[in-house]
């Protein structure tokens, strides 16, 4: 029998491929096998089962080509930049400045949490680094000013997610490499949604504190004189941001070169603050090597999995299967969004992204959606996964920094901000120009 030009054997073959891939992938993750090993094992199983050629020798070539990609050199550089900012005390001074400028709002320092996360995201490129850094600086204020602990922790976890949406974003670099999408265009597209999302987080805090004034803690006293005095503490991150982003869009540097410039300026600023020591550099480099090793192992395994998926024709088969279901483009997009929201509850975000983006992005582009816009949507979905129980990584980061109590306190505190992210996702789907107007403006 034939259906839409396919035999029933073809349909069964497609379903078998998808079933095997998802069973191996999710099954190994469920028993806590390291993500890189899970991706590589899934690739080996698919290659040995469905390919008539031996695809295993390709691992060596893919490991070399992915590890020596010039654009991916930006990843360790941005990680190092965040480590230097954390260990040089620049982030702590930035938080103190934000306290004077935002703490007069209902919710006090919770607005400072989000504001500082926004600024730190604009120089670090990492959600985990943002949540860990601002959390380290902020958690001591909970008891001092009598905030509702759960809601306060929720602002740190949610604010930290901005690190992968506001450029320079490490995850956007990975998306750009996986999908061959322009990284400068992705960076431009992330600006406006990132700022709108930060405002939505602050509105969430305002609403919570208007309904429950006791959540807002003691009012922080400040004046204009104190505010003006703190302005110099906001200059270092602003300088780094302007250099990193400005050199990219003026055509003076690639994203990798701009990341290197950012590291140099961070070192100069650390020396100016008299915080540049051998011990600080050792800790920053050690943290960078640890994180980069994890990221690159995942990427090498992901490139191998993508190679196998392409070689056995799975991407084309998934596209054909979805088109055969007769869904409209918008129905398909909604199904993809629901898929990511559910998968994000159980899967680490970077591995979720590298395992699914190469399969789903060609389908979305074939339906007529813009790859740059879809990249921003993916970042928002990954942000949601970062604060969605039970595997939301920012929840664990904030709990680790907090060092007391139960994890469910952070989970409960972050739930209102999951709602804010869903609102932002809906806005981006209804009004794609939120992300696309700036890339289109500068393209003219």
N, C-alpha and C positions, 0 to 999 in steps of 0.2 A: 504494500500500500504506500501511496505517496501523499505527503501533506506539505504544502508550500514548497514543492520541489524537492523535498527530502524523503528518504525512505525511513521506515520506522527503525531500521538498524542505525541510521545516522543519528536520529534523535536519542536512541538509547546510548550511543557512544558518547555524545555530548554530555548527557546526564551522568554517565559513569565517570568521565573525566572530572567534572565539577564535584561530584560526590567524593571521589578519592582525594582530590586536593583539599577540600574543606575538612574531611574526616582526619587526614594526617595532620593538617595545619592546626586545627583547633584541639585535636586529641593530644598532640605533643605539648601544646601550650598549657593545656589543662593539668598536665602532670609536672609543670614547672621546668621543662627543658629550656635552656637558654635560647633566646629568640633567634640568634644567628644560626644555631644548630637546627632549629625547627625549620627555618626557611631552606637551608641547604638540604636537609633530609627530604623535605617535600619535593624539592627539585629532582633529587636522585630517584625517588619513587616514581614520579611522573615520567621522567626520562626513560627509566628502565621498563616501565609498564607500557607506555604508549608510543615510544619512538623506535623506529627500526634501525636507527643509527646510535652509536655509543656517544652520548653527549658529555660524559664525565670529563674527558680531557679539556673541555672548554673552560673548566674552573680556573686553570692556571692563567690563561689569557685574560679572562674576565677579571680576575683578582688584580692582575697587573694594570690593565687599562683603566679600571675604576679607581684604583689607588693612586694612579699618576695623573688623573684628570685635573687640569689646572683649576677649574672652577671649584672642585671639591676641596682644594687647599684652603678655601675660605672658611670651611667648617672648623678646623682646629684653631684658626686665627680668631674667629669670633668667640670661640669657647675661651681662649686665652684672654681676650679682651674683658669678658665678663669676670673671669677669675681675678684679674688685676684690679678691676673696679671694686670688687668685693673686699679684697685683702688690703687695699690701700686706704680704706676709710672714706672714699669718695661717695659711696652709696649712703653711708650713715649721715654725712653732712647734707646730702640731698634730701634725705628724709626729714631732717631737722628744719630745713628751709620750707618744705611742703607743709609742715605742721603749722607754721605761721600764716601761710597763704590760704589753706583750705580748712583748718580745724574750727573756724567760726561757724561752719555749716552744721545743721542738725546731724549728728553722727560723728562730729569731731574728727578724731584721728583715723577713722575708717575711710574718710575721704582722702586723707593723706596717704593711706595705704595704696589706694587705687591711683592717685596722682603720681606717687613715686614709682609704682609699678609701670605706669605708662612711660615715664621718662627713662627708667632703667631698661625697659623693653626696646626703646629707641636706640640703645647702644649695645645691648648684649646679644640680641637675636635668639635667646633661649628662654622658654617658659619656666623650666626647672630652675635655672640660675636666678631668674627674676623672683620666683616664689621663695627660694631658699634665702636669697640676699635680703629682701625686704622683710621676710619673716624673722630672720635673725635680729634685725634692727628693731622690729615693731612689737614682738610678743611681750616684751617687758612692760609695755604701756597698759596692758589689759587690767591688771590688778591696781596699778598706780592711779588710773583714772576711772576705775570701776565700770568698764564696758561689759556688755553681754559677750561672754567669751566665745560662744559658738558663732555669733554673727560677725564678730571681729575677725576670727580665724577664716570665716568664709570670704571676707573681702580680700585677704591675702592670697588664698587659693585661687579665687576668680581673677584678681588683678594680675597674678602671675601668668595666667594664660595669654595675656596680651603679648608676651614675648615672641610668639610665633606668628602674630598677625601684623604687628607694626614693624616695618623694616628697620634694621637689617635682620631678617628672619632666617635661621638655619634651615627650618623646615621648608621654607619657600625655595631655598637653593636646591634641596633634595627633590622637591616637586618639579622644579625647572629642569633638573638633570634627567629625571625619570621620564618626563613628557616632552622634552626638547622645547620648552616654553621659555620665552625671554624673561630672565630674572629681573632686569631693570623694570620691565613692564609689570611684573608681579609686585615688585616693591612699590611702584606708584599706585597700583590698585589696592594695596593694603592700607594706605594712609587713612583715607576717609572712613572705611568700616572700622578701623582700629580706634579712631577718636570717637566715633559714634558709640561703639561698644563701651568704651571707658565712661562716657556720659550715661549710658544705660545702667552701668554698674552703680554710678553715683546716685542716679535716680532711685534705684532699688534701695540703697542705703537711706535716702531721704524718706521714702515711703515707709520703710521699716521703723525708722525712728520717730516719724510723725504718729504712727499707730501705737508704738511702744516707746515713749520718750525715755524710759529708764535704760533702754539699750544703748543710748548715746553717751553714757558716762558723764563725768564731770566736764563742764565747759572749760575749754582752753583759753586762757587770757593772753591776748597779744595786742599789739598796736602797730601803726604804720611805721614807726621808727624801727621796731624789731623786724618787720617785714623787709624793709629796705636793707637792713644789715645782713640779711640772709641771702640776698640776691647773688653775691659772689659764689656761694656754694652751689648755685644752679648753673654756673658758667661752664665748669668742666664737662658735664654730660652734653651740654649744648654744643660745645666746640667739637667733641668727638662725633656727635650726630651730624653736624654740618660738614665735617671733613669726610666722613664715611659715605654719606648719601650724596653730598654735593659733588664730590669728585666723580661719582658714577654718572650723574646726569649732565655734568659739564663735559663728559667725554674724556676726562683726564686720567681715569683709572677704571679698571675692571672691578667687579665685586671682590675678587681675591686681593687685588692691589689695594683697594680702599680698606679692606679689613686689616692688612698689614700696616697701613698708615694709622688706623685707629689704635692698634697695639702700641705703635711708637709714641703717639700722643698720650695714651694712658700711662706709659712708663715715664714720660716727661712730667706729667701732672703728679704722678706718685712721688717722683723725686722732688718736685716743687713743694709737696706737702711733707717732705722728709719721711716718707713711708716706704721708700724704695730700698729694701735691704736684701741681702743674700737669702735670708730665711723666707721672706715674702715671695721672692722670685722662685725659690725651690718649691714652696707649697703651690703656687699658681701653676707652674709647669707640671708638677706631679698631678694636680687635679685635671689639667688639660689633657695630659697623656692618657689618664684613666678613662675620661669621658670619650676622647677621640677614638681610642681603641675599641670601645664598645660600639660607637656609631659606625666606624668603618667595617667592622666585622659584619654588622647587620647589613650594610650597603653592599658589600661583596656578595654575601649570600643572596640578597635581594636581586642583584644583577644576574646571578646565575639562575635563580628561579624565573625571572622575566625572560631570560634566554630560552629556557626549556619550554615555558608556556608558549612563546612565539613559535618555537621549532615544532611543537606538536599541534599547532593551530588552535590552541584553546581560546585565545582572544577572539579570533574570527568566529569560532563556534559559539562563544557566549553572546557576541553581537547578533549573530544570526538567530540564536534562540530567543533573545529579548525582542528582536524585531518581529519574530514569528508569533509572539504573544499578542500583538495588535494593540499595544499600549500607545497612547499619545506621548509626545516628548515630555510634557509636564507630568503625566502620570509616572513615566519612567524616572524622571528626576526625583519626584516625591518618594518613589520606592528606594532610590539610591540613598536619599537622606535618611529614611527610616532604617535602612540597612546599616549605615554608619553609626546612627544613634544607638542601635542595639549592640552592634559589634564593639563599639567603644566602651561598653560596660564591662567587657571581658578581655580586652586585648590591649597591650601596651601601644601607645599612639604611633611611635615611629615605625614599629613593625607592621601595624595595621595599615599605615600609609604606603610603605614600600611593597607590601604584599598585594594591595588592592588597586592602587592608583594606575599601574600600567595596564590593568585589565579594564577598569571602568572608564578611564579618561577617553580612550578611543571611541567607546560607545557614546559617551556624552557629546563629544565633538561631532560624531556622525549624525546626531540628532539636531545639530545646529547651534549648540551652546558654545560660548566663547571659552577657550581654554584658560585664559587669564582670569576671567570671572569665576570659572569653576575652581581654579586654584585657590582663590580667596574663600569660596564656599567650603572647600576641603579644610582649610585652616580653621574656619569656624567650627566645623564638625569635630575636628581633632581637639580644639579648645574645649568643646563640650565634654568630650571623652575624658579630658584631663581632670574634670571635677565631678564625674559621674561615678557613683559607687558601682561595683565594689573595687574596681581596679584603677580608678582615677589617680594618676601618679602625683598630681599636685596635692591631693589629700594626704598622701603618705609623706610628702616633703614637708608640708606645714606641720603635721603631727610630729615628725621627727625633730623639727626645730623647736616645737613647743615643749617636748620632753616630759609631758605629764598627761594624765587623764586618758580618755578613750578615743579611738579613731572616729567613732560615730559622732562625736561632738563636731568635728570638722566636716563630716559628711552632711549633717543637718544644717550647719551654718552655710554651706555652699549651695544648698538646694535652691534658694531664691535666685541665685545668680545663674543656675542652669536655665531657669525661666527667662532671664535676660538674654542669654545666648540663643535660645529658641526664637525669641522675638527678633533678634538680629538676623538670624537665618531666614526667617519669613520675610523680613524687610528686603534682604538682598535678593531673594527669589522674585519678589514682586517688583522691585526697582533695581534692576541690574546696573543702572547707571551710577548707583552709589559707589561701585567699585571701578566702573569703566570710564567715568567722565575725565578723570585726571590723565590716565594713559592716552585717551583719545585727544585731549587738549594738547598735550606735549608732542603727540605724533604729528600734529598739523604743521 
